[in-house]
Amino acid sequence: MTSTKNTHAKNAVRLAEKRKTAPNPELLAENLMKGDKAALARAITLVESAHTDHWEIANSLIENCLKKKTDSVRVGITGVPGVGKSTFIETLGKNLTASGKRVAVLAVDPTSSKNKGSILGDKTRMDELSRDANAFIRPSPAGTSLGGVARKSRETIMLCEAAGYNVILVETVGVGQSETAVSSMVDFFLLLKLAGAGDELQGIKRGIIEMADAIVINKADGANIKNAQNAKIEFKRALQLYPPKDNGWTPKVTACSALENSGIQETWDVIDAYISLSKKDGSFREKRAAQNESWLLQTIDNHLKTDFYSDKNIQATLAQLTKEVVQSKVSPFRAAELLLQQRKNETK
């Protein structure tokens, strides 16, 4: 018994030492590009890390993976909580893997503003797809990023593409301004809606309509089929009020039942038609270029913010000024100005 305990203890030590060892970015990229799911998961964990020590390794990893040419489709999927995003994605994902495609699902989980914890339950909700050899599901905590979009989603997309996944499905929590953030990192933006839930008119908003490339009425089954068809007609009429997109595409409206796997193929046909059109007229390439530019600017923003808040002197001043702001001794605007000026003086 003692011998067994000693063996377990030694193995635990070896494992701990192995985890402490900084990963080799070239080797990690090589294994990742061979389709090693464990290497992909480790690579994503690395780029998501907030530790500055990992940044240089993550950058080398990204640069190694950028060398691999990929032919992928990035699809953003959003909708209010309860619209059936997870069921829809699982059904769509299974259909795609059955047709020979490799699917990666990046599901962003809500992060509690109180305890900073996330449920990260998408693998549980997509049980069948998570066991599919041609699928990879990565739940990531939204953290404090805008609208619930994980801060490193763009890097994760690129890593999944390097690993050979040719369909990337990005699910958002469906709240706040996540739609805007997701639309800047995908090729096709899909909005899921419910019929008979009282939110049909809420969906007819200029911002959402302008971003959506397709609107899909989910849960069109059972007693809800008629409501779904009526909602489909409503949205089609609403879309007629808006001009086509820059590439001439008019957003389409379909109805489906993810539970019964009906209308799912028709939805993918719409996505496929859009991608074919955008590749033919060059707008696909232009949109990817815009995504890279957005990636650059967002990365700069993230680094500036991290650099600012990790400064020990700023942390001390911030704590003091926060107390003064709470006590109404100084305005928030003045406090912010003092902090930024302090940081500026430090970097001179």
Secondary structure by P-SEA (a helix, b strand, c coil): caaaaaaaaaaaaaaaaaaaccccaaaaaaaaaaccaaaaaaaaaaaacccccaaaaaaaaaaaaaacccbbbbbbbbbcccccaaaaaaaaaaaaaaabbbbbbbbbbbbbccccccccccccccccccccccbbbbbbbbcccccccccaaaaaaaaaaaacccbbbbbcccccaaaaaaaacccbbbbbbbcccccccccccaaaaaaccccccccccccaaaaaaaaaaaaaaaaaacccccccccbbbbbbbcccccaaaaaaaaaaaaaaaaaaaaaaaaaaaaaaaaaaaaaaaaaaaaaaaacaaaaaaaaaaaaaaaaccccaaaaaaaaaaaaaaaac
